[in-house]
Amino acid sequence: MKRTIAAAILAVAVTVSCSRDGLVARLTGADDAARGPSLLPSGRDYYPSLAKETGLSGRVGVECSVDGRGYAHNIVILESGGLVLDDAARKVFSDGRFLIPPDWSATGGPEKRFRYGVIFQLRGKADVARFEDHRLSVVITGSGQ
């Protein structure tokens, strides 16, 4: 029963979409627990205004651990999208909260490190390439100036 409820919550978290600019709009990638917990959607605008003004889109590869309360720690940029996007990606993870299973600490989850992606996509521009390893990725959309 607990697994069914957790799976239903995870499915909702992964499929949430939002129409406002810059919001953590959706997660893409497999929902396999080995890939790490899902970052819950946020109502904050994480698309950097400088990136919107200059038409900058791109992707950032991130690695972090997730504690028993669902917060990211030791966030490292593995694949840079440039200083502006890297800083915004780091902010997404440092502000965010993850959906974690009830047995997270008991199963060693906080000791593991997980790779994620952050994709900054401007409407009307060419699609930003997804990560080849199909990692869980946060897609943040915005409208260029």
Secondary structure by P-SEA (a helix, b strand, c coil): caaaaaaaaaaaaaacccccccccccccccccccccccccccccccccaaaaaacccbbbbbbbccccccccccccccccccaaaaaaaaaaaaaccccccccccccccccbbbbbbbbbbccccccccccccccbbbbbbbbcc
